[in-house]
Amino acid sequence: MRGIPLVVLALSVAVVAGYIEVYVEGGPDLDGLHIYAWDGREWTPVHVTYVPEYIDTYIAAVGQWASMPYYNMSRYILQIPREALTHSLPRTPPGLEKWMLEVRSGTSKVVVELAVGKTPITKGNLTLSTWYSLGDQLPKTPYRGKFINPPRSPPKNNQAAGEIGTASYAVSPGTTIYPIGSLYFKPVKVSGSFSTYVPVDTPDGLNIICAGLPEMHWVGFEVLNFTVGVKVSGTISDGTLTLEFYSIHYLGECTLIATYSIPLPSSGSYWANIDVSLPRDSQIGVRIRVDGYAPSDATIDVYIAARYVKTVNNPAQTATTKATAGVAPSVSSSLREKVALLFGPYVAYDGLAAAADTSYGYIYIPPHSARLRWTSQHCPPLTVYYYINGIAYTQRSTTPTTPSPVNGYCNYNVSSTVLQL
């Protein structure tokens, strides 16, 4: 999703292990940026949790209502070290800009300086990147934040606002591409001395790849390297994360072929790039083990981005995705201030291919119509928002087919569009 890995997490309370959570509403788009705060000793990444808006959604495919989260990327929680509110700052690191965040709690107010840029800070062989996640709750923190002088709004993912005429492929057959895939794991809670495998996050809860080896995540063929993100909520010491790589054979047999260990942060998060030699003609699986000591309850989140090397043999490997709509539904907005109409689900690529140019996927949204039960004299205009995997992408407005309701309904025709991924 726009190049940034996202993990679904629940928002925590206002103060977490020396951090405060600051809720920003109507803030600038942080897409592609790394954000750092000074904790009194060093620059530490700021964790960004996007806050959803829950909207009653009519799911056209099944004819049912459900409350679903939507993210417009202007509402988020910034997890900032508490020391950043009181310590004087050194000079902003080279390549980063100074952003001023006004933080309020009740009648008190303080200004926090943040270092922001597109290039992450490195520390030894570690890359200290901002961790982005999707929250699933409304903010509970009393801290409210407002950026005073963000220098600019970062460029949107698609400058054409999602409207393109013809889908064209930037990657032709025979081109070597490096697609990126995401490996998802559930948070693991630890306390005291611990040594445990991080559970795999699967849709159906089942994870049986290798007999006798639970919590194995399938990686696949032609894997090149990995980026591992780790976030520790709480405090741990002497922590280690070990990746166990297996070759997956037929009949559920697996062979351990390599291990790679990195230290766990005592608290907070960081990213590390991992290069490990693996056979590209074998199916690869990975298990993650964490070891260490936690003086009190702590939670460890792990995310992995796997980078592959592949040769495009035909255009179907960068295929167009087509979304279809069934019979136009009749939706009543009675007692609802805002409603959503879902024609999906639409599934986007986990990662986009990158070569000399960029390979894009496309979603074609066919023309469709909608009816709105309306009791007033004049039909209102209808704003259509397009979300990809729940993330705001673009919007357009459409007028009713008649200025007044017909038999109690306002009717709308929404023309087709193509969204570029």
Buried (B, 14 or more C-beta within 10 A) or exposed (E): BBEBBBBEBEBBEBEBBEBBBBBBEEBBBBBBBBBBBBBEEEBBBBBBBBBBBBBBBBBBEEEEBEEBBBBBBBBBBBBBBBBBBEBEBEEBEEEBBEBEBBBBBEEEEEEBBBBBBEEBBEEEEBBBBBBBBBBBBEBEBBBBBBBEEBEEEBEBBBEEEBEBEEEEBBBEEEBEBBBBBBBBBBBBBBEEEBEBBBBBBEEEEEBEBBEEBEBBBBBEEBBBBBBBBBBBBBBBEEBEBBBBBBBBEEEEEBEEBBEBEBBBBBBBBBBBBBEBEBBEEBBBBBBBBBBBBBEEEBBBBBBBBBBBEBEBEEEEBBEBBEBEBEEBBEBBEEEEEEBBBBBBEBEBBBBBBBBEEEBBBBBBBEEBBBBBBBEEEEBEEBEBBBBBBBBBBBEBEBEBEEEEBEEEBBBBBBEEBBBBB
